[in-house]
């Protein structure tokens, strides 16, 4: 069994240290080791102005493979699944200390290989997702 998950938010920073435990599967280089900051940086949104929009590109990839036959004591047979999603992530300030989190223009692709013939692929465009009432401290 194994799974790989990669999420990306452009305009964001990563605090990843050391080597990825999925390094062999992804063939990515080692991450440089860096010292931790003396104090954790404080990040806080400012939703005091209405109509301010923070825009990010959202990407997510998930891959997993399972061998259900072997785990159930039967004939070994793997099943693989790959999913990816790409779209826009918006944080829209309402001017009252709250904001809307919006995922839009999300295109999703899923490929399943159940070990019988050609893998099956499904693609679709997702409807916008809106979460209201996001507070500055969350």
N, C-alpha and C positions, 0 to 999 in steps of 0.2 A: 504494500500500500504506500502511496506517496501523493503528495499534493504540493502545488506551487501556487502562491498567490502573489500578485504584484499589483499594487495600486500606485497611481501617479497623480499628483496635483502639481501642475506647474505653478510657480510663484511660491512654493512651499519648500522648506528645508528639511533635510533628513538627519537624524542623529544615529544612523546605523554604524555600528562598530564591529570590527573583526570580520570573519569570513561568514558568508551565508551558509546555512546548513544545507541548502539546495544547490550549492556551488557546482557540484558534479553534473547535475541535471541542466542547469541554466548556462553553464560554461561562462560565467561572469568572473571578472577579476576580483581579487580580494579588496575589501574596503580598507582604507588606511585607518590605523588606530589613532584616535585623537583623545586628548585629555578632556575630562568632563569639565564644564564651566564651574567656577567657584560657587556661583548661585544660579539656580534655574532661571532662565529669562521669563519674564511675565508677558504673556500675550493676552491682550484684551481688545475686543471689538469696540468701536465707538459708533453707536447707532443714534446719536443725537441729531444728526442732520437727515432730513427726509430726502428720498430719491438718490442717495449715494448707492452705487452698485459696485461690488467687488466681483470681478469676473475671473474664473479659473477654467482651465481645460481639465476635464475629468477622464481618466482612463483606468480600467481595471481588467486584469486577466487572471483567470483561474484555470488550472490544469490538475486533473487528478486521474489516478488509475487504481483500480481495485481488482483483486483476484477473488471474486466471490466463490468460484468453484472450489478453490483450494481451502478457503477459510471455512467452508461448510462441509469439508471432508469429501468432496466430489472431485470430478475431473478438473484440473487447472484450466482456467479460461479467464482472460483479463477483459475488463471493460474500461474504456478510457473516455474522458469527457474534457472538452476545452470550451471555455466561455470567455468572451471579451465584450466589453462595453466601452463606448466612447461618447462623450457629450460635453455639455457646458454645465458648470456649477456656478450659480450666482448667489450672492448674499445681498439682498436688497434691504437697505435701511428704511425703516418706517418713520424715523424722527422722534420716536417716543421711548427709546431705549430697547426697542425690539426690531427684528428683521424677519424677512422671509428667506428660507433656504430653498433654492429652486434648482432641480436637475432637469435640463431640457435638451432637445435635439439628441436624445440618447439612442444610439444605434447599438443593437445587441446581436451577437452571433454565438450560436452554440453548435458544437460538432460532437456527435456521440459515435463511438465505435464499440459495438457490443460483441465484436469478434465474429460476426456473421456477415460476410460480404462487405460491401462498400460502407464507409462511415456515413451517417446521416447528418445533414447540416440544416439548421434553421436560422434565418435572419429575420429581424423585425425591428421596427422603430417603436420605441416605448413612448407612451403619453407623458407629458410633463408631470413631475412630482413636486409638490409644494408643501413645505412644513412651515407653518406660521408660528409666530410668537417666540422665535429664537432670541434669547436674552444676551446681553453683552458679556456676562460672566460665564456663559456656557460654550 
